Amino acid sequence: MAVKHRAREGASRDLLYQMLRIRRFEERCVELYSGEKIRGFMHLYIGEEAVAAGVCHALTPDDAVVSTYREHGHALVRDVPATAIMAEMYGKAAGCSRGRGGSMHIFDAPHRFYGGNAIVGGGLPLAVGLALADRFQGRNRVTACFFGDGAVAEGEFHECLNLAALWRLPVLFACENNLYAMGTALARSHAETDLALRAASYDVVAWPVDGMDVSAVADSASRAAESIRAGAGPHFLELRTYRFRAHSMYDPDRYRDKAEIEQWKKRDPINALITRMKAAQEIDDDGLSVLEKEISAEIDKAIAFAEQAPVEPVEDLARFVYSDTPRAGGTRPMGAVEAAP
């Protein structure tokens, strides 16, 4: 399903479909990780699906997305094929990053999905650079940059917001405030916990959004994107959300009260939207079953693809370390290495 502006009719169904895809994909990834099919670090998005679905709903295929290492959901909604994402999770050569990035470094330039960036706050300068390039080329695009509340404590956050505001760059800063930077609570690391207010101090249009309400996210993101396209400069959304799982699969999650987690689960964005849609007679149990079967089939296909995909040959592991383009005035590729004497 292409990422594009959609009529309001059917929007709820599409938002539900995208959230369910993210949730079911990651639930299967947990099983595969436990079975040692997926290795390395893996950070789950379960609980935050309304943010990815709602923000990306406001984007066009020409817009860019820059994400964090908790990026599976963003990649799926941006139409990076589930087969390529799963193969990447498996470390297979058919993955969108040839299996070299794994869970934390999903990247797909044809879909204008620029990471998967493992450094906290590392995507912010990339987003500003992409937006600056669009400004130079006269392209009416938006660059959406996802980052967590922990990134707001990094120096590049302040540098990037300041520069984007000075040059009125077309960036949609999407702060996924899930209240914990790894295991550190927001109030323990930020003197000012109103992150939208901090962004506004740079003369950036900013406001908080209920990140557990996908309709509220989609409406706010659409309003922000339209304003950015009209030349109003960068916008900042503080998307107040919560992750139901630990920081990563290796995290014992001892820094949060279990009662707090259960309280947030009562606001599950998927269940909330299903309840509203059923009340409005926009979906019933049969319709929901159809969506679930479609999504399950897609994930089954992605897993089968990843299982059968080849690993990269050992002799190719040094490829892309350097450019294969010959040097000016010479014929030796930059990636070629002379034999040791």
C-alpha positions as CSV (number, residue, x, y, z in Angstrom):
1,M,0.0,0.0,0.0
2,A,1.7,3.2,-1.1
3,V,2.4,6.0,1.3
4,K,0.4,9.0,0.0
5,H,-2.1,11.6,1.0
6,R,-5.4,9.7,1.4
7,A,-9.0,10.9,1.6
8,R,-10.4,11.0,5.1
9,E,-12.8,8.3,4.3
10,G,-11.0,5.0,5.0
11,A,-8.2,6.7,6.9
12,S,-9.1,5.0,10.1
13,R,-8.9,1.6,8.5
14,D,-5.6,2.3,6.9
15,L,-4.2,3.6,10.2
16,L,-5.4,0.5,11.9
17,Y,-3.9,-1.7,9.2
18,Q,-0.5,0.0,9.5
19,M,-0.4,-0.3,13.3
20,L,-1.4,-3.9,13.3
21,R,1.3,-4.6,10.7
22,I,4.0,-3.1,13.0
23,R,2.7,-4.9,16.1
24,R,2.4,-8.3,14.4
25,F,5.8,-8.0,12.6
26,E,7.5,-7.2,15.9
27,E,5.8,-9.9,17.8
28,R,7.0,-12.4,15.3
29,C,10.5,-10.9,15.5
30,V,10.5,-11.6,19.3
31,E,9.8,-15.3,18.5
32,L,12.6,-15.4,15.9
33,Y,15.0,-13.6,18.2
34,S,14.2,-16.1,21.0
35,G,14.9,-18.9,18.5
36,E,18.2,-17.3,17.6
37,K,17.2,-16.6,14.0
38,I,17.7,-12.9,14.6
39,R,20.9,-11.9,16.4
40,G,22.5,-8.8,17.9
41,F,20.6,-6.0,19.4
42,M,16.9,-5.5,18.8
43,H,14.7,-2.6,20.0
44,L,10.9,-3.0,19.8
45,Y,8.4,-0.4,19.0
46,I,5.4,-2.1,20.6
47,G,3.1,0.5,22.1
48,E,4.3,3.3,20.0
49,E,2.7,2.3,16.7
50,A,0.4,5.3,16.5
51,V,3.4,7.6,16.1
52,A,4.8,5.9,13.0
53,A,1.4,5.3,11.4
54,G,0.1,8.8,12.1
55,V,3.2,10.8,11.1
56,C,3.9,8.8,7.9
57,H,0.2,9.2,7.0
58,A,0.9,12.8,6.4
59,L,3.9,12.2,4.1
60,T,4.2,11.7,0.3
61,P,6.6,9.2,-1.4
62,D,8.9,12.2,-2.3
63,D,9.3,13.1,1.4
64,A,12.2,11.7,3.4
65,V,12.2,9.9,6.7
66,V,15.1,9.7,9.1
67,S,14.8,7.3,12.0
68,T,16.4,5.8,15.1
69,Y,17.5,2.3,15.9
70,R,13.8,1.6,16.9
71,E,12.8,1.9,13.3
72,H,11.0,-1.3,12.1
73,G,7.7,0.4,12.3
74,H,8.8,3.5,10.4
75,A,10.3,1.4,7.6
76,L,7.2,-0.8,7.2
77,V,4.8,2.2,7.0
78,R,7.2,3.8,4.4
79,D,6.6,0.8,2.3
80,V,10.1,-0.7,2.6
81,P,9.2,-4.3,1.7
82,A,8.6,-6.6,4.7
83,T,10.7,-9.2,2.9
84,A,13.7,-6.9,2.7
85,I,13.3,-5.8,6.3
86,M,13.1,-9.4,7.6
87,A,16.1,-10.5,5.5
88,E,18.0,-7.6,7.0
89,M,17.0,-8.7,10.5
90,Y,18.4,-12.2,9.6
91,G,21.6,-10.7,8.3
92,K,21.0,-11.9,4.8
93,A,22.4,-10.4,1.6
94,A,18.8,-9.9,0.3
95,G,18.2,-7.4,3.1
96,C,17.7,-3.7,2.4
97,S,21.3,-3.1,3.8
98,R,22.7,-6.3,2.4
99,G,22.5,-7.8,5.9
100,R,25.2,-5.5,7.2
101,G,23.0,-3.4,9.3
102,G,20.6,-5.7,11.0
103,S,17.8,-4.5,13.2
104,M,19.4,-1.2,14.0
105,H,20.4,0.1,10.6
106,I,17.5,-0.4,8.2
107,F,18.1,1.9,5.2
108,D,16.3,2.1,1.8
109,A,17.2,5.0,-0.4
110,P,14.6,4.2,-3.1
111,H,11.9,4.7,-0.5
112,R,13.7,7.7,0.9
113,F,14.2,6.0,4.2
114,Y,17.5,7.1,5.6
115,G,18.1,4.9,8.7
116,G,18.1,3.3,11.1
117,N,20.8,5.4,13.0
118,A,22.3,3.8,16.1
119,I,23.7,7.0,17.6
120,V,21.3,8.8,19.8
121,G,20.5,12.1,18.0
122,G,22.6,11.0,15.1
123,G,19.7,11.4,12.6
124,L,19.1,15.0,13.4
125,P,22.0,16.5,11.3
126,L,21.2,14.1,8.5
127,A,17.6,15.4,8.4
128,V,18.8,19.0,8.4
129,G,21.2,18.2,5.5
130,L,18.4,16.5,3.5
131,A,16.1,19.5,4.0
132,L,18.9,21.9,3.0
133,A,19.5,19.9,-0.2
134,D,15.8,20.1,-1.0
135,R,15.9,23.9,-0.4
136,F,18.9,24.3,-2.7
137,Q,17.2,22.2,-5.4
138,G,13.9,24.0,-5.1
139,R,12.0,20.8,-4.2
140,N,8.8,21.1,-2.2
141,R,9.5,18.2,0.2
142,V,9.3,17.5,3.9
143,T,12.0,15.6,5.8
144,A,10.5,13.9,8.9
145,C,13.0,13.1,11.6
146,F,12.1,10.7,14.4
147,F,14.1,10.7,17.6
148,G,13.5,10.0,21.3
149,D,13.3,12.2,24.3
150,G,16.9,11.2,25.2
151,A,18.2,12.9,22.0
152,V,16.9,16.2,23.3
153,A,19.8,16.2,25.8
154,E,22.3,15.9,23.0
155,G,24.2,18.9,21.6
156,E,23.2,18.2,18.0
157,F,19.5,18.6,19.0
158,H,20.1,22.2,19.9
159,E,22.4,22.9,16.9
160,C,20.0,21.4,14.4
161,L,16.9,23.1,15.7
162,N,18.7,26.4,15.8
163,L,20.0,26.0,12.2
164,A,16.7,24.7,10.9
165,A,14.9,27.7,12.4
166,L,17.5,30.2,11.1
167,W,17.3,28.9,7.6
168,R,13.6,28.0,7.7
169,L,14.3,24.5,6.5
170,P,11.4,22.0,5.7
171,V,11.9,19.6,8.6
172,L,9.2,17.9,10.7
173,F,10.9,17.1,14.0
174,A,9.0,14.1,15.5
175,C,10.1,13.6,19.1
176,E,8.9,10.2,20.3
177,N,8.7,11.0,24.0
178,N,8.3,7.6,25.7
179,L,9.4,9.0,29.0
180,Y,12.6,6.9,29.2
181,A,16.0,7.4,27.6
182,M,17.1,3.7,27.8
183,G,16.6,3.3,31.5
184,T,16.6,6.9,32.6
185,A,13.3,8.6,33.4
186,L,12.7,11.9,31.7
187,A,12.5,13.9,34.9
188,R,15.9,12.5,36.1
189,S,17.7,13.9,33.1
190,H,15.8,17.0,31.9
191,A,15.2,20.0,34.1
192,E,12.5,21.1,31.7
193,T,10.3,18.1,30.8
194,D,8.0,20.1,28.4
195,L,10.0,19.2,25.3
196,A,7.7,21.2,23.0
197,L,8.4,24.3,25.1
198,R,12.1,23.7,24.7
199,A,11.8,23.4,20.9
200,A,9.7,26.6,20.8
201,S,12.6,28.4,22.5
202,Y,14.3,28.2,19.1
203,D,11.4,29.9,17.4
204,V,10.2,26.6,16.0
205,V,6.4,26.0,15.8
206,A,5.9,23.2,18.4
207,W,3.1,21.5,20.3
208,P,2.5,18.3,22.3
209,V,0.4,15.5,20.9
210,D,-1.2,12.5,22.5
211,G,1.0,9.8,20.9
212,M,-1.3,7.0,22.0
213,D,-4.1,8.4,19.7
214,V,-3.3,7.7,16.1
215,S,-6.0,10.1,14.8
216,A,-4.6,12.9,16.9
217,V,-1.1,12.1,15.6
218,A,-2.2,12.0,11.9
219,D,-4.2,15.3,12.2
220,S,-1.2,17.1,13.9
221,A,1.3,15.7,11.4
222,S,-0.9,16.7,8.4
223,R,-1.3,20.2,9.8
224,A,2.5,20.5,10.4
225,A,3.4,19.0,7.0
226,E,1.0,21.4,5.1
227,S,2.5,24.3,7.0
228,I,6.0,23.3,6.2
229,R,5.2,22.9,2.5
230,A,3.7,26.4,2.5
231,G,7.1,27.7,3.6
232,A,6.5,28.2,7.3
233,G,9.8,26.6,8.3
234,P,10.4,23.6,10.7
235,H,7.8,22.2,13.0
236,F,8.2,20.1,16.2
237,L,5.8,17.6,17.5
238,E,6.3,16.2,21.0
239,L,4.5,12.8,20.6
240,R,3.8,11.6,24.1
241,T,3.8,7.8,23.9
242,Y,5.1,4.8,25.8
243,R,6.9,1.6,24.9
244,F,5.3,-1.5,26.4
245,R,8.5,-3.6,26.1
246,A,12.0,-3.0,27.6
247,H,14.5,-0.7,25.9
248,S,16.0,-3.7,24.1
249,M,15.7,-7.5,24.1
250,Y,18.7,-7.6,26.5
251,D,17.2,-5.1,28.9
252,P,15.8,-6.6,32.2
253,D,13.5,-3.5,32.5
254,R,14.1,-3.0,36.3
255,Y,13.8,0.8,36.2
256,R,10.0,0.9,35.7
257,D,7.2,0.0,38.0
258,K,5.2,-2.9,36.6
259,A,2.0,-1.1,37.6
260,E,3.0,1.9,35.4
261,I,3.5,-0.4,32.4
262,E,0.1,-2.0,32.9
263,Q,-1.6,1.4,33.3
264,W,-0.2,2.5,30.0
265,K,-1.3,-0.7,28.3
266,K,-4.8,0.3,29.1
267,R,-4.3,3.1,26.5
268,D,-3.0,0.7,23.8
269,P,-3.4,2.7,20.6
270,I,-4.5,-0.3,18.6
271,N,-7.3,-1.3,21.0
272,A,-8.4,2.3,21.3
273,L,-8.8,2.7,17.5
274,I,-10.6,-0.6,17.2
275,T,-13.1,0.5,19.9
276,R,-13.8,3.8,18.2
277,M,-14.2,2.2,14.8
278,K,-16.6,-0.5,16.1
279,A,-18.6,2.2,17.8
280,A,-18.8,4.1,14.5
281,Q,-19.6,0.9,12.6
282,E,-16.5,1.3,10.5
283,I,-15.3,-2.2,11.2
284,D,-16.6,-5.4,12.8
285,D,-15.0,-8.7,14.0
286,D,-15.1,-10.2,10.5
287,G,-13.4,-7.1,9.0
288,L,-10.8,-7.2,11.7
289,S,-10.2,-10.9,11.0
290,V,-9.6,-10.1,7.3
291,L,-6.9,-7.6,8.2
292,E,-5.2,-10.0,10.6
293,K,-5.1,-12.8,8.0
294,E,-3.7,-10.4,5.3
295,I,-1.0,-9.2,7.7
296,S,-0.1,-12.7,8.9
297,A,0.3,-13.9,5.3
298,E,2.6,-11.0,4.6
299,I,4.8,-11.7,7.6
300,D,4.8,-15.5,6.8
301,K,6.1,-14.6,3.3
302,A,8.7,-12.3,4.7
303,I,10.0,-15.0,7.1
304,A,10.1,-17.6,4.3
305,F,12.0,-15.2,2.1
306,A,14.5,-14.4,4.9
307,E,15.0,-18.1,5.7
308,Q,15.8,-19.0,2.0
309,A,17.9,-15.9,1.2
310,P,21.7,-16.5,0.9
311,V,24.3,-14.9,3.2
312,E,26.8,-12.6,1.7
313,P,29.9,-14.5,0.3
314,V,32.9,-14.0,2.5
315,E,34.9,-12.7,-0.5
316,D,32.4,-9.8,-0.8
317,L,32.7,-8.6,2.8
318,A,35.2,-5.9,1.9
319,R,32.9,-4.4,-0.8
320,F,31.5,-1.0,-0.1
321,V,34.1,-0.2,2.5
322,Y,35.5,2.1,-0.1
323,S,34.0,3.4,-3.4
324,D,34.3,1.2,-6.4
325,T,34.7,4.3,-8.6
326,P,38.2,4.6,-10.1
327,R,40.3,7.5,-8.9
328,A,40.7,10.5,-11.2
329,G,43.7,10.0,-13.5
330,G,44.1,6.3,-12.5
331,T,42.5,2.9,-13.0
332,R,42.9,1.4,-9.6
333,P,39.5,1.3,-7.7
334,M,39.6,3.0,-4.3
335,G,38.5,-0.3,-2.7
336,A,41.4,-2.3,-4.2
337,V,44.0,-3.3,-1.7
338,E,47.5,-4.3,-2.8
339,A,48.9,-7.6,-1.5
340,A,51.2,-7.2,1.5
341,P,54.9,-7.7,0.7
